[in-house]
Amino acid sequence: MSVDTSARVHNFSAGPCILPKEVFEKSAQAVMDLDGSGLSILEISHRSKPFIAIMEKARALVKELLGAPDHYQVVFLGGGASMGFHLVPQNFMRTGGKGAYAHTGEWSKRAIAEAKLAGDAVVVASSEDKNFNYIPKGFTVPKEVDYFHFTSNNTIFGTQYKAFPTSPVPMVCDMSSDIFSRPVNVSDFAMIYAGAQKNMGPAGATMYLFDPGALGKTGRKLSPMMDLANHAAKESMYNTPPVFPVYVIMLTLEWLKGIGGIAEIQKRNAAKAELLYATIDRLPLFEGTTAREDRSEMNATFVLKDKNLEPAFDELWKEAGISGIRGHRSVGGYRASLYNALPLESVKALAEVMEEFAKRNG
């Protein structure tokens, strides 16, 4: 079966987002018939040999692509990264303990709120004073907390850690929106977690990559559903996993490995971001919204200096087959998400629209 994608648009959506064309095609085929089995990926048992092989391959590809130490474990769970906000303090905060957090936007705000339900959350760094348009630096993580949590990339505000912080305590990172986009020294982290719907697959699954030695130290009696060690022991099969999302994740990671892995995708992402930010900076009608040194390579946020021109600009980019660039209400303006599968050609199309608009309104 072949899927006609000739009418597809330039998709800059912040998530769920664009995936590789071949992943769409293979997953569409699997919905009808998984590898000639006569069964759909949507109906096979999660205990069947075909799906166990899919799960094992997806987990292995996570570790291979990120260069994770052999003893680290991978589980795929439902609930999104928002469930991860709750799982972090449950699995890393001692009873009556504290977690340290860097506050860089909406998602860290929610993570902090979840931590406060379990114990105490200490904000050790924040960019709230400037509406989260920069990444705080030069802060110190106290030694008396149980862990330090931060968000590597902020989809709403378009900021990204260019260098990861260091911490004297176990470090946990929500990498939902830039996972697999650049190298990571996994051994620096007690846990990395990420919702699938940016660079991995469709919404409905979250990946947790963690050092099992960092768990089991909280003194809490956890529900089996909240216990990451339990899910690891059951190889993500304690309950029915999100079968289809895990399958698409496996396909996406196969694609990433096939094009050259993290090193290659980092080059591609840098080229896309460089082109778009150069266009924003060169054209007087437009202005970036974040500190230049903290600009995200995944989510470029910008505004028209004259908001009255927005309707005309909106009409032009829509005519060009561009989708998903309206900014979040917290920032306004525009947000172009440049996730792994977005081709450079789409960024060129947006840049051309911006150039044409500047000519007409210069």
FIMAR-249789 format. One record per residue: x, y, z of N, C-alpha, C, O in turn; residue in three letters. Coordinates in steps of 0.1 Angstrom, whole numbers, plus 5000, padded with zeros to 4 digits. Example, Ala and Ser with C-alpha at 12.3 -4.5 7.8 and 13.67 -1.06 7.14 Angstrom:
2
513249435078512349555078513249675078514249675085ALA
512849785071513749895071512950005079513450115080SER
This chain:
362
500849885000500050005000500950125000501850135007MET
500550224992501250354991500350464995499250464991SER
500850555003500050665008500450795000501550825000VAL
499450854995499650974987499851094997498951135004ASP
501051144997501351265006501651384997502251485002THR
501251384985501651494976500951624980501551734977SER
499851614987499151744991499551785005498951875011ALA
500551725012500951765025501451905026502151955016ARG
501251965037501652105038503052115046503552005050VAL
503552235047504752255055504352265069503752365073HIS
504552165077503952145090504952195101505852125104ASN
504652315107505552365117504852355131505152425140PHE
503852265132503152255145504052215157505052145155SER
503752265168504552245180504352105186505052065195ALA
503352035182503051905187501651875191501051965197GLY
501051765187501751665178502251725165501651815160PRO
503351665161504051735150504451645139504051525138CYS
505151695129505551625117506451505121507251505131ILE
506351395113507151275114507651245100507151295091LEU
508651165099509251135086508151065077507350985081PRO
508251095064507251045054507250895055506150835054LYS
508450835055508450685055507850625067507350515067GLU
507850695078507250645090505750655089505050555093VAL
505250755083503750765080503350645072502350585074PHE
504150625061503750515052503850375058502950295056GLU
504850345066505050215072503950195083503450085084LYS
503650305090502650285101501250275095500450205101SER
501050345084499750325077499550185072498450125074ALA
500550125067500549995062500349895074499549805072GLN
500949925085500849835096499449835102498949745109ALA
498749955101497349955106496449855098495549805103VAL
496849835085496049745077496649595079495849505081MET
497949585079498549455080499949465085500849525078ASP
500249415097501549425103502449315097502349195101LEU
503449345089504449255084503849125078504449015080ASP
502749135071502149025065501448925074501248805070GLY
501148965086500548875096499048855094498548765100SER
498448945086497048945085496349015096495149025097GLY
497149075105496549145117497049295117498149315112LEU
496249385122496649525123497449545135497249475145SER
498349635135499149675147498149725158498449715170ILE
496949765154495949815164495249695171494549725181LEU
495449575166494649465172495549355177495049265184GLU
496849355175497649255180497849255195497749365201ILE
498049145201498249145216499549205220500549185213SER
499549275231500849335235501749225241502949245244HIS
501149105243501948985248502448895236503148795238ARG
502048935224502448855213503948875209504548975213SER
504548775203505948785199506248905190507248965192LYS
505348935180505649045172505749175180506649255177PRO
504849195189504949325196506049325207506649435209PHE
506349215213507449205222508749245215509549315221ILE
508849195203510049235195510049385192511149445192ALA
508949445189508849585186509249665199510049755198ILE
508749625210509049695223510549685226511149785229MET
511049565224512549545227513349635218514349685222GLU
512949635205513749715196513649865199514649935198LYS
512449915202512350055205513150095217513850195217ALA
513150005227513950035239515450035236516250115241ARG
515849935228517249925225517750045216518850095218ALA
516850095207517250205199517450335207518250415204LEU
516550355217516750465226518150475232518850575231VAL
518550355237519850355244521050365234522050435236LYS
520850305222521850305212522050455207523250495206GLU
520950515203521050645197521550755207522350845203LEU
521250735220521650835230522950795236523550875244LEU
523450675233524750635239524550615254525450645262GLY
523450555259523150535273524050425278524350325271ALA
524450435291525250325297524350195297523150205297PRO
525050085297524349955295523349935307522249875304ASP
523649975319522749945330521550035330520650005338HIS
521450145323520250225323519150145317519250055308TYR
517950185321516750115317515750205310515750325313GLN
514950155301514050235293512650175295512450055294VAL
511650255298510250215298509450315290509750435289VAL
508350265284507350345277506050335284505550225286PHE
505550455288504250455296503350555289503750635281LEU
502050545293501050645288501050765298501950765307GLY
500150855296500050965305500751095301500451195307GLY
501551085291502251205286503351245296503451195307GLY
504151355293505151405302504551465314505151475324ALA
503251505313502551555325502451455336502451485348SER
502351325332502351215342503751205348503951175359MET
504751235339506151235344506351335355507151315364GLY
505651455354505851555364505451495378506051535388PHE
504551405378504051335391505051225394505351205406HIS
505451145384506351035387507651075393508250995401LEU
508151195389509551235393509551245409510351175415VAL
508751325415508851335430508451195437509051165447PRO
507551125431507150995437508350895437508450825447GLN
509250905427510350815426511650865431512550785433ASN
511750995433513051055436513051135449514151165455PHE
511851175454511851265466511551175478510651095479MET
512451195488512251125501510951175508510551285505ARG
510351085516509251125524509651245532510651245540THR
508951365530509351485538510451555532511051645538GLY
510851515520512051575513511751695504510751755505GLY
512851725496512751835487513251805473514151725472LYS
512651875464513251865450513552005446512852105449GLY
514652025439515052155434514652165419514752065411ALA
514152285415513652305401514152435395514352535402TYR
514452425382514652545375513352575368512752495362ALA
512852705369511552745364511752825351512152945352HIS
511452765340511652835327510452835318510552865306THR
509252815324508052825316506952735321506952685332GLY
505952715313504652655316504952515321504252465331GLU
505752435314505952295318506652275331506352185338TRP
507652365333508352355346507352395357507452345369SER
506552495354505552535364504652425369504352405381LYS
504252345359503352225362504152115370503652055379ARG
505452105366506252005373506452045388506451965397ALA
506652175390506852225403505552205412505652165423ILE
504452225406503152215413502952065417502452035428ALA
503351975408503251825412504151795423503751715432GLU
505351845423506351825434505851865447506051805457ALA
505151985447504652035460503451945466503251955478LYS
502851865458501851775463502551655470501951595479LEU
503851635467504551515473505451565485505751475494ALA
505851685485506751735495507051885493506051965494GLY
508251915491508652055489509352075476510151985472ASP
509152185469509852215457510552345458509852445461ALA
511852345457512652465458513052515445513652445437VAL
512652645441512952695428514352765430514552865437VAL
515352705423516752755425517152845413518152915414VAL
516252855403516552945392515252975384514452875383ALA
515053095380513853125373514053235363514853325365SER
513353235351513353335342511953405340511653465331SER
511153385351509753445351509753595350508853655346GLU
510853655355510953805356510853865342510453985341ASP
511253795332511153845318510353755309510653735297LYS
509253705315508253625307509053505301508653465290ASN
509953455308510653325303511353345290511453245282PHE
511853455287512553475274514053445274514753485264ASN
514553385285515953355286516053235295515153195302TYR
517253175294517553055303518453115315519453175312ILE
518053095327518853135339520153065339520252945336PRO
521153135344522553075344523153115358522753205365LYS
524253045361525053085373524353055386524753105396GLY
523352965386522752925398523352805404524152735398PHE
523052785417523652675425522552585430521552625435THR
522752455428521752355433522252315447523352265449VAL
521352325457521752295471522052145472521352055466PRO
522952105481523251965483522151885491522151765491LYS
521351965499520451895508519151855501518251795508GLU
518951885488517751835481517951695476519051645476VAL
516851635472516851495468517251485453517751375448ASP
516851585445517151585431516951725425516451805432TYR
517551745413517351865406516651835393517051755385PHE
515651915390514851895377514852025369514652135374HIS
515052005356514852115346514252065333514251945331PHE
513852165325513252135312514252185302514552305302THR
514652095293515752125284515452225273516252305269SER
514152225269513752305258512252355261511452265265ASN
512052475259510652535262509952565250510152675243ASN
508952485246508252505234507452635233507452695222THR
506852675244506052795243506852925241506553005233ILE
507952935249508753055249510053045240510653155238PHE
510252935234511352925224512752935230513652995223GLY
512952885242514352885248514852745250514052655250THR
516152735250516752595251518152615258518852705256GLN
518352515267519752505274520752475263520652365257TYR
521752555261522752525252523852435258524552355252LYS
524052455271524852375279524052325291523352405298ALA
524052195294523252145305523852185319525052195320PHE
523052215329523552245342524252125348524252015343PRO
525052155359525552045367524952045381524352145385THR
525051935387524251925400524951825409525551725405SER
525051855423525651765432524651655436525051565444PRO
523451665432522451565435521851505422522151565411VAL
521151395422520651335410519851435402519051505407PRO
520151435389519551535379518551465370518851355365MET
517451525369516251475361515951585351515851695355VAL
515651535339515351635328514151595320514051475316CYS
513251685318512151675308512751725295512851845293ASP
512951625286513451655273512451635262512751595251MET
511151655265510151625256510251685242510051625232SER
510751815242510751875229512051895222512151955211SER
513151835227514351825220515151695221516251685218ASP
514451595226515051465227515451415213514751435203ILE
516551345212517151295199517451405189517651375177PHE
517651525193517951635184519451675185519951745176SER
520151625196521551665198522151565208521351495215ARG
523451565209524051465218523751495233523551615237PRO
523651395241523451405255524351305262524451185258VAL
524951355273525751255281524851205291524651255302ASN
524251085288523151025296523551005310522851015320VAL
524850965312525350925325525351045335525451025347SER
525151165330525051285339523651295345523451375355ASP
522751215341521351225345520851095352521150985348PHE
520151115363519451005370518350955361518050835360ALA
517651055355516551015345516351125335516451245338MET
516051085323515551165312514251115308514050995307ILE
513251205307511951155302511451255291511851365291TYR
510551195282510151285271508851225265508651105263ALA
507851315264506651275256507051255242507951315236GLY
506351165235506751115222506451215211507051205200ALA
505451305213504851375202505651495196505051575189GLN
506851495199507751605192508651535182508551555170LYS
509651455187510651395179510651245178511451185171ASN
509651185185509651035186508550975178508750875172MET
507351025180506150955175504851025177504951145179GLY
503750955177502451025180502251045195502950985203PRO
501351125198500951145213500451015218499850935211ALA
500650995231500150875238501150785244500850695251GLY
502450825243503450745250504550845255504750955249ALA
505150805266506250885272507450785274507250675280THR
508650825271509850745273510550795286510750915288MET
510850695294511650725306512950645305512950515303TYR
514050715306515450655305516050685318516350805321LEU
516450585326516950615340517950515345518050395340PHE
518650555355519650475362518850405373518450465382ASP
518750275372517950205383518550215396517850205406PRO
519850245397520450265410520050385417520250405429GLY
519350485410518950605416517550595422517050685429ALA
516850475420515550455425515550385439516550335443LEU
514350375445514150295457514750355470515050285479GLY
514950495470515650555481514750655488515150735497LYS
513450655485512550765490511850725503511450815510THR
511750595506511050555518509550555515508750535525GLY
509050585503507650585500507150445496507950365490ARG
505950415499505350295494504450335482503450405483LYS
504950295470504350345458503350245453503450125454LEU
502350305446501450225438502250155427503150225422SER
502050035423502749975412502750055399503650055391PRO
501650135397501550215385502450335386502750395375MET
502850375398503750495399505150455401506050545401MET
505450325402506750275405507550245392507250145385ASP
508550335389509350315377510050185377510250115367LEU
510550145389511250015390510349895386510849805380ALA
509149905390508149805387507949795372507949685366ASN
507749905365507549905351508849855344508649785334HIS
510049885349511249835343511349685344511649615335ALA
510949635356511049495359510049415350510349305346ALA
508949485346507949425338508149455323507349425315LYS
509249525320509649555306508549635299508149605288GLU
507949735306506949825301505649745299504749795291SER
505449625305504249545302503549515315502749425316MET
503649605326502849585338501449595335500649515340TYR
501049685326499749695321499849715306500949715301ASN
498749715299498849725284499549855280499049965283THR
500649845273501349965269500650035257499749975251PRO
501050155254500450225242501050165229502150205224PRO
500450055224501049965214501350045201502550045196VAL
500450115196500650185183501750295184502650305176PHE
501650385194502650485196504050425197505050475192PRO
504250315205505550245206506050195192507150205189VAL
505150145184505450095171505950215163507050195156TYR
505250325163505750435155507050495160507850545153VAL
507250495173508450535179509650445174510650505170ILE
509450315173510450225168510750265154511950275150MET
509750295145509950325131510750455130511650475122LEU
510350555139511050685138512550675142513350735136THR
512750595153514150575157514950495147516150515145LEU
514350405140514950335128515350435118516450435112GLU
514450525114514750625105515850715109516750745101TRP
515850755121516950845127518350775126519350825121LEU
518350645129519550565128520050555114521250565111LYS
519050535105519350515091519950635084520650625074GLY
519650755089520150885083521450925089522151025084ILE
521950855099523250885105523150925120524150965125GLY
521950905126521850925140521851065145521651155137GLY
522251085158522251215164523151315158522851425156ILE
524351265153525351355147524751425135524851545133ALA
524151345126523551395114522351485116522251595110GLU
521451445125520251525128520651655134519951755132ILE
521651655142522151785148522551885138522252005138GLN
523251835127523651925116522451975109522352095106LYS
521551895106520351935099519552035107519052135102ARG
519352015120518652105128519352235129518652345129ASN
520652235130521352365131521252445118521052565119ALA
521152375107521052445094519652505093519452625088ALA
518652435097517252495097517152615106516552715102LYS
517652605118517552715128518352835123517852945124ALA
519552815118520352925113519652995102519653125102GLU
519052925093518352995082517153075087517053195083LEU
516353025096515153095100515553215109515053325107LEU
516453195118516853305127517553415119517353535122TYR
518353375109518953485100517953565093518153685091ALA
516853495089515753565082515053665091514853775088THR
514753615103514153705113514953825116514453935117ILE
516253805118517153915122517454015110517654135113ASP
517353965098517654045087516554135082516754245077ARG
515354095085514154165080513554255091513254205102LEU
513554385089513154485099511754465104511454505115PRO
510854405096509454385101509354285112508354295120LEU
510354195113510254085123511254105134512254175133PHE
510854035145511754045157511653915165510453865168GLU
512753855169512753735178512353775192512453895196GLY
511753685199511253715212512153665224511853695235THR
513253585221514053535231515453585231515853645220THR
516153575242517553615242518353525231518153405231ALA
519153595224519753525212520653405216520653305209ARG
521353415228522153305232521353185236521953075238GLU
520053205239519253095244518153045234517252975237ASP
518353095221517253055211517252905209518252835207ARG
516052855209515852715207515952675192515552745183SER
516652565190516752505176515452425173515352375162GLU
514552405182513352335180512152425178511252395170MET
512052535185510952625184511352765183511852825193ASN
511252825171511652965169510453055171509453035163ALA
510553145180509453235183509853375178510953425180THR
508853445172509053575166507753645165506753585165PHE
507853775163506653865162506853965150507953985146VAL
505754015145505754125137505754255145504954265155LEU
506654345143506754465151505454545150505154615160LYS
504854535139503554605137502454495137502254425127ASP
501754475148500654375149499554395139498854295135LYS
499354515134498354535124498654465111497754445102ASN
499854425109500254355096499954205097500054135087LEU
499554155109499454015110498453945101498753845095GLU
497254005099496253945090496853925076496553815069PRO
497554025071498154005057499253905057499353825047ALA
500053895067501053795068500453655069500953565062PHE
499453645077498753515079498253465065498353345062ASP
497653555058497053515045498153465036497953365028GLU
499353525036500453495027501053355030501253275021LEU
501253325043501853195046500853085045501252975041TRP
499653115047498653005044498552975029498352855026LYS
498653075021498653055006499752965002499752894992GLU
500852975009502052905006502052755011503052685010ALA
500952715017500852585022501652555035502052445039GLY
501752665043502452665056501352645067500352715067ILE
501652565077500652535088501352535101502552505102SER
500552585111501052565125502052665130502752635139GLY
502052785125503052885130502552995139503253075143ILE
501252995142500753095151501353065165501452955169ARG
501753175172502453165185501453125196500253145194GLY
501953075207501153045218500653175224501353285223HIS
499553175230498953295236499753365246499653485248ARG
500653295253501553355263502653445257503153525264SER
502853425244503953505237503353585226503753695223VAL
502353525219501753595207502653575195503653495195GLY
502353645184503153635172503153495166502153435163GLY
504353445164504553325156505553235163506453275170TYR
505353105160506252995165506452895154505452825150ARG
507652875149507952775139508652665146509852685150ALA
508052545147508752435153509552355143508952315132SER
510752335146511752275136512152135140513352105140LEU
511252055143511651925148512351835138512451875126TYR
512851725143513851645134513351615120514051635111ASN
512051585119511551535106511251655096510951625085ALA
511251775101510851885093512051905083513151925087LEU
511751905070512851925060513252065059512552155062PRO
514552085055515052225053514152295042514052415043LEU
513652225033512852285022511652365028511252465023GLU
511052305039509952375046510352505052509652605051SER
511552505058512152635064512452735052512152855054VAL
512952685041513152775030511852835025511852955021LYS
510752755025509452805021508952915030508453025025ALA
509152905043508753005052509653125051509153235051LEU
510953105049511853225048511453305035511553425035ALA
511153235024510753305012509453385014509353495008GLU
508553325021507253405024507553525032507053635029VAL
508453515042508853635050509553735042509353855043MET
510453695033511153785024510153855015510153975013GLU
509153785009508153845000507353945008507054055003GLU
506953905020506153995028506854125031506254235031PHE
508154115034508954235037509054325025509054445027ALA
509154265013509254345001507954424999507954534995LYS
506854355002505554424999505254525010504454625007ARG
505854515022505454605032506654685038506554745048ASN
507754685030508954755035508954905033509854975036GLY
